[in-house]
Amino acid sequence: MIMDIRGYLQADPDAQYKVVIGTDSQTRENETIFVTALIVQRIGKGAIFFYTKYRHDAIRDLRYRIYRETEYSLKAVETLKKNGFFGFFVDIPMEIHLDVGQQGETRKLIQEVVGWVTSVGYTAKIKPESYAASAVADRFTK
């Protein structure tokens, strides 16, 4: 993945880029599926993305599920760090997209998860701006 991202960035070195990470989940009868999407956006010129899928026993508690989603997104950043991503892409802005918004039950969790993400130094986005979680990752939880 790192090599693919490097190639994508080198193909248009004068473009502006942004890295966006988001996780969504879907609980079925016996399991909860989490999908973390990593998007490298070439501003105004498209994007590439990667995703990882995790399976767990069914998680019915919404707060716990949203916390796990946030945790998986932050773990993706740590994985990038461990693999040297920030050594050669240090100037690229990064956003963590959270699957919470002003509508519905998740509104009660906004302050908690946004606070968590910003306290570790990243920009947090919520719905409707959190497309990495609510659109891209969501597509692969089905």
Sequence and secondary structure as in RCSB ss.txt:
>XXXX:A:sequence
MIMDIRGYLQADPDAQYKVVIGTDSQTRENETIFVTALIVQRIGKGAIFFYTKYRHDAIRDLRYRIYRETEYSLK
AVETLKKNGFFGFFVDIPMEIHLDVGQQGETRKLIQEVVGWVTSVGYTAKIKPESYAASAVADRFTK
>XXXX:A:secstr
 HHHHHHHHHHSTTS EEEEEEEEEEE SSEEEEEEEEEEEETTS EEEEEEEEEEE    HHHHHHHHHHHHHH
HHHHHHHTTHHHH TTS EEEE S  SSSGGGGGHHHHHHHHHHTT EEE TTS HIIIIIIHHTT 
